[in-house]
């Protein structure tokens, strides 16, 4: 059985980034993994169909974020109480109470995350009969007692807008990594679409040479089609059908992934707007200028992703039309070949715009520059 990782996150880091505790510290990583143990057929299906993997991951992710966001709310409450009290025993009780709360949450997630992934698989497996025969088993890898909360001292350094910028950079870096995966998927889809187009042109050319004989033919069947159009005609039709199915999976993966990232980048833009108004950011001309650049670069990447989604829509229309044309050809009745009779549309879609990756690289470079500048200013304040 192979392992497919649906989620792999450091819960401790997530809590630090979201909560920004002033008194409590979470120094040790707490890695949470949601896994699928799958047989070779299921592994190949997930590898070939990004949409299938996205749906299963999305179901498990909902349970995961329900877990961690509940922990963030509780940590903020406990941290506020921790900072207010000077009693060592009361502070110790607060830490113990939070760890107990977290342990219960983890145990529940170990059940809920597993169930959610398996339920999602059961739902998507209904789309194809062969999926129902695959063996899969979900699991959650999380050290129940691994959370290490300790009492610290509130510090003025690294709080406010500067700290938020550093946290934001980590989110952007993750999103850019996801965007680059989509870009690679789009390149694969583009290559597949060109292959489909090339073979469709070959099919059309073969048909056009024998159009008159085919339009008046009373006979049909594999032997007749082979004798008239050549022995490679039907294998080419089968090849286009197979490639067109793969093309469909690729563009669905691009569409789902691009939509999610565009949404998250929009949220990041809103966060940047809030950060830009914070006193420690406004007081630094360099940081403010870099943040403005970061906002523009983020907006540019969102624009490129939206452009790509527009191309995906064209690709989807092309894929559906090709599927109908192939279904007509498979009837082996030339009089029913409507698409090929009027001439199939053979336009290349071009999913993978060259400046998509450049926009992502620019955003990452500006993000790196702003974090470097923030680090300098924080060191000066120490």
Steps between C-alpha positions, in 0.01 A plus 500: 500500500627847408450812714342820367539805725184714498608743773836564665514805727672615817213578739729680746619737229143561383396591854796738538431672167126537557494579871826694554499408874660760728558278800488137388753336273470199268863426417491139382347400165185290504464339160156379399457271200185365341591203282339258259636146477410399144561212262692558175184555292364763739842669513507526121143636494589772752819581312320524165197692626587816701131578545447165673790569738381859558153385605630246752753751637233771527277277713783415740615865504161622625529279808863609548422871491201451730749346744777762481272804485322380814841466664596854392190651662565311823872592500418871467271477801751310712790726394304813596436354848863385527635851435265659754591274793825513699433177691733217393254233614212664309716523189595133531131408529422696184772317306381161628138582415589600145709188443209288628259678265740450207543130577123444482482694173780287351332176596175614339678611183677165471150352457333781301788560257518129417123477448490814283771375264338157466155653445638732230663206325172305513320794338751564220539128435139496382609691188687200358421134548866394525560740794263292712730198474808684629619443855554813709535566871522844660702578810617793715861520619507737799680471832214553746737609780738691273374854564750687716358822650729691735473832678704778345538873538320748278738689273454831320737396224347313205137592572253704302531561128858370466412164652194474276711566191735214588199269552351620171821419315477137614146479361606658169793260469265203543253641247775560243608138538141394430478741205815356344347150521195629313726662243676167439163326472391761247812434291417128499140578400621727222727228360215249515264739321752557221530123458121468478487784245774346288326160484159659439653677199633164379151344536338794321751480214437125452125561495521792257690286244217244488205730579307417181533123535402518868196726451340257256604178665231257604743260660673573835700322763862468599609311187337757271648800687845337501486425128398853413687714756795277583589272787636784717174702495319322785812464721547876465138551609567281809818697573312832486233361733758395759696827477180703520403330828843579646467857375168528683659390829787745460284805430262410783801492733614841375151645540448373857849599618504842333159587643613417854825695473332806346259505796782470755711766328202734515484439876875572521442833320244598762743410779770713335263795496445464877874461566584810293296711745683375813723756679831307485454442125389855421802640690742311271523644148696202366258241639199699382644527149578129486153412631348711222713306249385175658136601460551583131687173435226300675232672291700425185524129581126488572446653156717233336312222683167645386633512142595135530151411626357669191717275283382200703141580400602497134687175557194343664284593200763354265522178703123451503472561124783256435330236719176535298691479170681184611168343613363566150803341334471194724154425357681399175210658309643783284161662446486577876842668505363857524801665661754359258270572204484872578866511607618480863634809680872440544612809691782467757382637837840585658438463873852560626567874458874564528459803728293307758811348658686834476219671694534236774878537513470880522253475788731267691801729439313807631379298799858397578617861474235630740571230760874581479426869556266421792772282659744795481256737668419249774871450574543875534224503765651223710 
